[in-house]
C-alpha cells in the first residue's frame, strides 16, 4: 500500500467525554502526526460533574508516546461550541497552513489521515476546493470509479482544510442580512432545501445559535467553493448519545461503519459536482428537516444549480 508516510498536522477538539476521547486519540496515536493541536473547552458552571470530566478528558491527551510537537489551547471557562471551536481554529491556522481536524466523537479510519494529507497537497493552491471530507452519508448508494468526488456540502465529522480557506470564516455570517434579500441562495442550493438553510442562517445571525458548522457552509458557498467527498465512509460518529451537545437523539448516520480507501488514490477529472450524491443528502437531511419542522418555502425566486455544472 503506497500511502503518504508523514501525515499533515492534526487538530483534536475535546471537551468532557474521556471514553470517546480515548478511542479517537488511539487512532491519532496510530497515525503518529508530527504536529498535534489540541483544543479544549472548559467546564460548564451548571454541571458540577464537568470539572472532573474535563480533567479526565485532558489527561487522555497527555499520553503522547511518539515523536510529536504538541500545541495546546485550553479554556478554563466554558465558551460553547460556537466560540470555542471558531476561536480554536483561528489559533490553529495562525500557526499552520493546513490541518486535519477531528472531534472527540468522530472515529477515523487510518486511511482517512493519508487521504487528507495527500489531497491537502494536491489541492493546496486550487481556490475552487474549500475542504476535504471524511464522511460519506450515501449508505453505499452512489458508486464512483475514482477515490473521491466533489460535493457542495462540507461535512465536518473529520475533515481537513487550509489557512487560505479558514481566513474567510466569519462566525457571525455578517453578509447574511443583505444576501437573504436577494436570490443568492438559489445559486448555491436546491429549491427544496431553501427553508432549511434560511432557518439555519437566521438562527446563526439573528439569534447567535451555539454552532459553528453552518457558518462554514455559508463561507464556502459565498466563496463558490466545493468539498471533496471520499468514495467510502472513513468516519464513524460515536457521539449520538444522551451526553451530546447537539446529537443527543438517534440518527441513521450514527455509528456508520468505516471502510478504508485503497492507495494510490485515483483522482477524478474534470471537477464536476456529483449531483446524485448531493441530492441524497438534500432529500434525507435538509428537506426531511424542513418537513419535520413544518417550515414553508421562504424564497419565491428559483434558479437552477449552475455552478461547476461541467458545461
Backbone torsions as a table, in degrees:
resi	resn	phi	psi	omega
1	UNK	NA	121.5	-177.0
2	UNK	-96.8	91.5	-178.8
3	UNK	-115.7	157.0	179.1
4	UNK	-59.5	126.6	-174.8
5	UNK	-69.3	-42.4	-178.0
6	UNK	-111.8	119.7	-176.4
7	UNK	-82.7	162.7	-179.9
8	UNK	-68.0	164.2	175.8
9	UNK	-53.2	139.5	-179.0
10	UNK	-110.7	136.7	174.0
11	UNK	-108.1	127.9	179.0
12	UNK	-118.3	119.5	-177.3
13	UNK	-103.7	120.7	-174.2
14	UNK	-128.0	166.7	177.4
15	UNK	-148.8	-90.5	-169.9
16	UNK	-137.6	26.1	-179.2
17	UNK	-122.4	83.8	-175.2
18	UNK	-62.3	-32.3	-178.4
19	UNK	-66.9	-46.5	177.3
20	UNK	-68.4	-40.3	179.0
21	UNK	-57.5	-40.6	179.8
22	UNK	-63.4	-43.1	-178.1
23	UNK	-64.7	-43.4	-179.4
24	UNK	-71.6	-39.8	-179.5
25	UNK	-63.9	-33.4	176.7
26	UNK	-59.8	-37.8	178.2
27	UNK	-71.4	-38.2	175.8
28	UNK	-62.3	-42.0	179.5
29	UNK	-62.4	-37.4	177.4
30	UNK	-64.5	-34.3	-179.6
31	UNK	-76.2	-25.1	174.2
32	UNK	56.2	58.3	176.4
33	UNK	-64.9	149.6	177.8
34	UNK	-77.7	-24.7	177.0
35	UNK	-130.7	134.0	179.9
36	UNK	-131.9	122.8	176.2
37	UNK	-106.6	128.3	-179.1
38	UNK	-118.0	124.5	178.1
39	UNK	-112.6	125.9	-178.7
40	UNK	-131.2	135.3	173.5
41	UNK	-88.9	160.6	-179.4
42	UNK	-92.1	169.6	-177.1
43	UNK	-68.4	149.1	176.3
44	UNK	-80.7	139.0	179.9
45	UNK	-66.5	-25.9	-176.9
46	UNK	-83.7	-4.6	-178.9
47	UNK	-124.9	104.2	-175.9
48	UNK	-62.6	-29.6	-177.3
49	UNK	-81.3	-5.6	-177.7
50	UNK	-67.0	-34.4	-178.0
51	UNK	-58.6	-49.4	-179.4
52	UNK	-66.1	-41.6	-178.8
53	UNK	-66.8	-40.0	178.2
54	UNK	-65.5	-40.3	178.2
55	UNK	-63.9	-43.1	179.7
56	UNK	-65.1	-36.5	179.2
57	UNK	-67.5	-43.0	179.1
58	UNK	-66.8	-29.4	177.7
59	UNK	-65.5	-32.5	179.6
60	UNK	-59.2	-44.5	-173.6
61	UNK	-83.7	7.5	169.8
62	UNK	-82.4	-8.6	-174.5
63	UNK	-86.1	51.5	179.7
64	UNK	-87.2	104.6	-172.3
65	UNK	-105.9	8.5	-179.4
66	UNK	-122.3	169.2	-179.5
67	UNK	-69.5	106.6	-171.0
68	UNK	-155.9	137.5	173.0
69	UNK	-91.0	119.6	-173.4
70	UNK	-109.0	131.8	176.4
71	UNK	-117.9	131.2	-177.5
72	UNK	-121.0	136.9	176.1
73	UNK	-132.6	92.3	-175.1
74	UNK	-107.7	134.4	174.5
75	UNK	-99.9	134.4	178.4
76	UNK	-85.0	-18.0	174.3
77	UNK	-112.0	160.0	-179.3
78	UNK	-82.5	120.5	-179.2
79	UNK	-98.1	-21.6	-175.5
80	UNK	85.4	167.0	-175.8
81	UNK	-59.1	-46.1	-174.1
82	UNK	-58.9	-53.9	-175.4
83	UNK	-79.0	-37.4	-174.6
84	UNK	-69.2	-47.5	-176.2
85	UNK	-72.9	-41.4	-179.9
86	UNK	-64.8	-43.9	179.4
87	UNK	-69.3	-35.1	178.6
88	UNK	-65.7	-42.1	179.1
89	UNK	-73.0	-29.7	171.0
90	UNK	-58.0	-43.9	178.2
91	UNK	-63.7	-45.9	-179.4
92	UNK	-57.2	-49.8	-173.7
93	UNK	-80.8	-0.9	166.6
94	UNK	-81.3	-12.5	-175.5
95	UNK	-115.8	-16.3	-178.1
96	UNK	-144.5	152.5	-179.7
97	UNK	-83.8	-19.5	-174.8
98	UNK	-151.4	156.5	179.7
99	UNK	-163.7	151.0	170.1
100	UNK	-101.7	130.6	-171.6
101	UNK	-119.7	127.4	-177.9
102	UNK	-134.3	133.4	174.6
103	UNK	-95.3	167.6	-169.4
104	UNK	-67.4	-12.4	-179.8
105	UNK	-111.7	7.9	-176.6
106	UNK	-106.5	100.4	-173.9
107	UNK	-85.5	114.1	-175.8
108	UNK	-91.8	147.8	165.4
109	UNK	-74.0	151.9	-178.2
110	UNK	-61.8	-32.5	-179.5
111	UNK	-68.6	-18.4	177.2
112	UNK	-55.9	-44.0	-176.2
113	UNK	-65.2	-40.2	-178.0
114	UNK	-75.6	-37.2	174.8
115	UNK	-59.7	-48.3	179.0
116	UNK	-62.9	-44.1	-177.8
117	UNK	-60.7	-45.7	-179.1
118	UNK	-63.9	-43.3	-176.2
119	UNK	-76.6	-26.7	171.9
120	UNK	-60.2	-33.5	178.0
121	UNK	-79.4	-45.6	-176.5
122	UNK	-59.9	-40.9	-172.6
123	UNK	-109.4	19.1	-174.4
124	UNK	-59.2	-30.6	-178.2
125	UNK	-108.4	8.0	-177.7
126	UNK	-92.8	102.0	-175.1
127	UNK	-66.0	-12.9	178.9
128	UNK	-74.4	-21.9	-175.6
129	UNK	-99.2	126.1	-178.5
130	UNK	-104.1	-30.7	-178.3
131	UNK	-158.1	164.4	177.8
132	UNK	-120.3	117.5	-175.8
133	UNK	-92.4	150.0	173.6
134	UNK	-101.2	-18.6	-176.2
135	UNK	-93.1	146.7	170.7
136	UNK	-131.8	113.8	-172.6
137	UNK	-106.0	22.4	-179.4
138	UNK	-88.8	-2.7	179.0
139	UNK	55.6	37.8	175.0
140	UNK	75.1	11.8	-176.9
141	UNK	-87.0	-8.7	178.7
142	UNK	-115.3	122.0	-179.0
143	UNK	-107.7	128.2	177.0
144	UNK	-128.8	150.4	-178.5
145	UNK	-80.6	-26.6	-177.1
146	UNK	-89.9	175.9	-177.9
147	UNK	-76.3	-16.9	-178.5
148	UNK	-159.8	170.6	177.0
149	UNK	-141.4	-178.8	-174.8
150	UNK	-111.3	140.5	-174.1
151	UNK	-137.2	157.1	174.1
152	UNK	-78.1	-15.1	-169.3
153	UNK	-105.8	125.0	171.1
154	UNK	-88.3	109.6	176.9
155	UNK	-89.0	131.9	-170.2
156	UNK	-108.4	23.9	172.2
157	UNK	-95.1	76.4	-173.0
158	UNK	85.8	106.2	-173.2
159	UNK	-157.6	177.4	179.6
160	UNK	-149.3	152.0	177.5
161	UNK	-159.6	-174.9	-175.5
162	UNK	-121.7	161.5	174.1
163	UNK	-58.0	-39.0	-177.6
164	UNK	-59.0	-27.0	177.3
165	UNK	-85.8	-49.9	-174.0
166	UNK	-63.2	-27.5	-178.3
167	UNK	-64.3	-13.9	176.3
168	UNK	-94.0	-1.5	-177.0
169	UNK	-69.1	132.1	179.0
170	UNK	-129.1	106.6	-174.4
171	UNK	-64.3	-20.5	-179.4
172	UNK	-96.9	-3.3	-172.3
173	UNK	37.4	60.9	-173.0
174	UNK	-62.5	-20.8	179.4
175	UNK	-80.7	-10.7	-173.1
176	UNK	-60.6	-45.5	-177.7
177	UNK	-55.9	-38.2	179.0
178	UNK	-76.5	-35.9	-178.2
179	UNK	-71.6	-33.5	-177.2
180	UNK	-70.6	-11.3	175.4
181	UNK	-89.7	0.9	-179.5
182	UNK	-117.7	-174.0	176.9
183	UNK	-96.7	21.4	-177.2
184	UNK	-53.8	-45.0	-176.3
185	UNK	-61.0	-31.4	-179.6
186	UNK	-71.2	-10.1	177.4
187	UNK	-95.1	-6.3	-177.9
188	UNK	-129.4	-5.3	-176.3
189	UNK	-139.7	159.5	175.8
190	UNK	-77.1	146.8	-178.0
191	UNK	-54.6	-39.6	-176.3
192	UNK	-68.5	-12.0	178.3
193	UNK	-108.0	3.4	-179.2
194	UNK	-53.3	-48.2	-175.4
195	UNK	-62.4	-37.5	178.1
196	UNK	-59.3	-48.8	-175.6
197	UNK	-75.6	-34.5	175.6
198	UNK	-61.5	-45.8	178.3
199	UNK	-61.4	-44.7	-178.9
200	UNK	-63.1	-48.1	-177.9
201	UNK	-68.0	-33.4	174.8
202	UNK	-64.7	-42.4	179.4
203	UNK	-62.8	-38.7	179.4
204	UNK	-68.5	-51.5	-173.6
205	UNK	-76.7	-47.2	-171.2
206	UNK	-84.9	-30.9	-172.9
207	UNK	-118.3	-0.6	176.7
208	UNK	64.5	39.0	179.4
209	UNK	-48.4	136.4	-177.5
210	UNK	-78.4	73.1	-179.9
211	UNK	-150.0	160.1	179.8
212	UNK	-128.9	-18.2	-173.6
213	UNK	-73.5	-36.8	178.0
214	UNK	-59.2	-35.7	179.5
215	UNK	-64.7	-32.7	179.0
216	UNK	-69.5	-40.5	174.4
217	UNK	-59.5	-48.2	-179.5
218	UNK	-57.2	-45.2	-178.7
219	UNK	-63.3	-44.1	-179.1
220	UNK	-65.7	-40.8	178.3
221	UNK	-67.0	-36.3	178.7
222	UNK	-64.7	-35.7	179.5
223	UNK	-86.7	0.9	-177.6
224	UNK	57.8	46.7	179.7
225	UNK	-110.9	156.6	178.8
226	UNK	-122.7	169.7	-179.4
227	UNK	-110.3	160.0	172.8
228	UNK	-101.0	132.9	-177.9
229	UNK	-119.6	131.3	-179.7
230	UNK	-72.6	151.1	178.0
231	UNK	-62.2	-35.5	178.4
232	UNK	-115.2	160.7	177.9
233	UNK	-79.4	125.8	-175.9
234	UNK	-108.8	-2.7	-175.3
235	UNK	-130.4	133.5	172.7
236	UNK	-112.3	117.3	-179.6
237	UNK	-83.9	112.9	-176.7
238	UNK	-92.5	1.0	-166.4
239	UNK	-89.4	5.1	179.9
240	UNK	-81.3	85.2	179.9
241	UNK	-155.6	176.1	-167.8
242	UNK	-65.3	-24.8	-177.5
243	UNK	-93.0	10.5	179.6
244	UNK	-77.8	154.7	177.7
245	UNK	-79.9	-46.6	-176.5
246	UNK	-118.7	-7.9	-175.3
247	UNK	-126.6	52.8	-177.2
248	UNK	-79.3	-15.9	-179.2
249	UNK	-92.8	-163.8	177.6
250	UNK	-99.8	162.7	-178.2
251	UNK	-160.0	149.9	176.6
252	UNK	-78.8	-0.6	175.2
253	UNK	-110.3	9.1	175.8
254	UNK	-78.0	140.8	173.7
255	UNK	53.4	37.6	177.5
256	UNK	-62.5	141.1	177.5
257	UNK	-65.5	148.7	177.3
258	UNK	-97.2	142.2	177.2
259	UNK	-132.7	117.9	-174.9
260	UNK	-64.9	148.7	171.2
261	UNK	-81.5	155.7	174.0
262	UNK	-101.0	151.3	-178.9
263	UNK	-121.4	152.7	2.0
264	UNK	-70.1	152.2	179.1
265	UNK	-65.9	145.2	174.6
266	UNK	-104.2	117.2	-172.0
267	UNK	-92.4	130.6	179.6
268	UNK	-77.4	145.7	173.5
269	UNK	-145.7	140.0	-2.8
270	UNK	-82.0	-173.0	179.5
271	UNK	-82.1	101.0	180.0
272	UNK	-131.0	133.9	178.9
273	UNK	-66.0	142.5	175.3
274	UNK	-89.0	91.8	-174.6
275	UNK	-67.3	-29.5	178.6
276	UNK	-61.4	-47.2	179.5
277	UNK	-67.3	-42.3	-179.0
278	UNK	-63.8	-37.5	-179.3
279	UNK	-69.9	-30.6	174.3
280	UNK	-62.7	-46.1	179.4
281	UNK	-63.5	-44.5	-179.8
282	UNK	-58.9	-47.3	-176.6
283	UNK	-67.5	-42.6	-170.8
284	UNK	-89.7	-14.4	-177.9
285	UNK	-123.4	-60.9	-177.4
286	UNK	-68.3	-53.1	-175.2
287	UNK	-71.0	-35.0	178.0
288	UNK	-62.7	-38.6	178.1
289	UNK	-67.1	-36.2	176.9
290	UNK	-61.3	-46.4	179.7
291	UNK	-63.3	-40.5	-177.6
292	UNK	-65.1	-40.8	-178.9
293	UNK	-81.0	-15.7	-178.2
294	UNK	72.9	28.8	-179.1
295	UNK	-82.1	129.3	178.3
296	UNK	-82.6	155.1	177.1
297	UNK	-59.5	130.4	-173.4
298	UNK	-110.0	-3.3	174.7
299	UNK	-115.7	133.8	-178.9
300	UNK	-93.9	-30.6	-177.5
301	UNK	-86.7	118.7	-176.6
302	UNK	-114.7	126.9	176.6
303	UNK	-122.8	155.3	-179.5
304	UNK	-77.7	154.9	177.0
305	UNK	-75.5	117.6	-175.6
306	UNK	-118.5	-22.8	-173.1
307	UNK	-66.2	131.7	-178.2
308	UNK	54.7	43.0	179.5
309	UNK	-76.3	-13.1	-178.7
310	UNK	90.4	-2.9	-180.0
311	UNK	-88.3	NA	NA
